Amino acid sequence: MIPTNPDLECRDLIKDFDTFRAVDHIRFDVPKGSFFSILGPSGCGKTTLLRMIAGFQTPSSGDLLIKGRSMIGVPPNKRPVSMVFQHLALFPTMNIGDNVGFGLRQRGVSRSEIKTRVSKVLERVGLPNVAERRVDQLSGGQKQRVAIARCMVLEPDVLLLDEPLGALDLKLREHMKVELKALQAAFDTTFVYITHDQSEALVMSDNIAVMNNGRFEQIGTPHDVYNAPETAFVAGFVGDANKITARVSSAKDGVLTLSADGESDIRVAAQNSGFHVGQLLQVYLRPEAIELLPNGAEADKASNVSHGIVDAVLFNGANSMVTVKAEGGVLWKVALPQTGGFSSLQKGDAIRTRWHPAQARCYQAAEG
Amino acid sequence: MSSDTSRLGLYLLLAPIFLWLTVLIILPHVGLFIVSISEKVGPRDYDTGFANYAAFFTEPLYWRTFARTTIMSVLATVLTLILGFPIAYYIAKLTKGRAKTTLFLMCMIPFWVSELVRTFGWMILLRETGVFSNLLQYLGLVTGPVEMLYNDAAIMVGLVYTSILFMVVPLVTTLDSLDDSLIEAGYDLGGTNTSIMREIVIPHAMPGIVSGCIVVFMLSLGNYLTPILLGGKDSLWFTGMIYTQFITRFNWELGSAFGFLLLALSSLVVFLGLKVSGQSLSNTMGRS
């Protein structure tokens, strides 16, 4: 037994619809006071999962526990969870104070206490003195905070957030990421956040579950999910990656040598992977794992070094990249450091690239 | 120069509506008003004065019928709202796609035939030798034939039936525009069915409720066929009275005065309704 109950626990949760299974054997638990993200492409079942936690949908089978208490059969208005909706769902017919006080009114809290608690929570989200305003008088970011305040005033055990940043513009979204994380720390409440935006998940979460086709592909810290993806889907979905398919030609001392059509052999580190010679693998390599070699630099023996031609320079500030066409014709995305001497790099320049075998991740590929 | 031509264009564009307003609405009312303040003192001899209006207030039959018509119309409006709201809510929120269109169409189909035919339909059902009477006798619940026509309840049934569509349509439109996530958010925050209805759905639907009520009230107040056919001679309706003055008694002066009183009444009730519900006319009629 774990000494403290996790705030939220899902056991083998399944949701079947008429023609397909939206949520398939999901099991996870979220420790108290942590920020848990469910990251997945649209249609992966994450919204269904969230709606089951909120109580708007009933699981076909499995169990769902909040603070150790099963929530099966408990209607949404009796669950100790609150939800921030995708489009916030603030009540346009009420002012801000009435919006935030709605839940308290339902609980029969006295009028004077509602007033003090509403003003207190609005202060905590940094919006004092807006109680009298109408919903449409607030900006996007302010509405966001009101929606969170409306939930937090009820002191829920778990706060669910359904892609609430989707409708905001980029600048505000970046700002709200930081703010949401700060609010979560300030309220010390468990947040379950679903998103298809990996950067939102990576920045804010303590733990991320990557979801695909109704299943969790991996649960881990942002660091783990990014640097040690367990499946090919995670490697491809989280962060940018170069993807090549190659066949194992030899395995020695935990280093595999792979050969792809028309490419020079590449070496990848794969300790105890169980891959054998002749197997077809998918290799994922982060753009920032590849180094551009300055002219005349000495290449060490252990690394993969290849020659190529700059195909395009994609300038994007700190996220700039170059695509390098290797001798075999494969295009490699390579991060372009803005500090080094590569600022004059142009299309058509010859360049050498280098990456360490330990940087790549290999997964078994389906035999074509 | 250019502003002159554009102004001319504007006037030309507005000309039909001006014509329509002037010829069909303003002029007749002005004429009617002049007639209503004419007192007949002898053959082809008229004085100006408010004797016709005075006659309305001194003759109890007139103002009682007037009050009766008002109260019954308000009642019909309330009943239509009570019946129409669940129907509209069901169509707008609980059905989707094909079912929604079908239900909406089913509300509409009875209105493809004239009001007269629909009212005769009710007469076939309710009269002494009608369907309901025979059914009750067949089931042994009553011993002799029962007359269900020619009373206030029959009028009420007819009024609600003829006007319910005009309540359902604006309600479906406003309820359709209510985002489902607002209702879900209400439940999520601990709301019960009643509190969500009271605090979220009804405030949102208020413009639709008010515009539906205005239309239904006007239709009931100005209805002529239903009260006459279903109410019989015991159930007077104010429009019937106006008809009598104009056609039967050939007393256009009194008839015109009645017409103006009806206009004043409906304006007053709509005004009060808007005040009580805190809505404005532009808010209820302007948006759909």
Interface residues (C-beta under 8 A of the other chain):
Chain A: A54 G55 F56 P75 P76 N77 K78 V81 S82 M83 F85 Q86 H87 A89 F91 P92 T93 M94 F102 G103 R105 Q106 R107 R150 C151 L154
Chain B: D179 S181 L182 E184 A185 G186 Y187 D188 L189 G190 G191 T192 S195 E199 I200 P203 H204
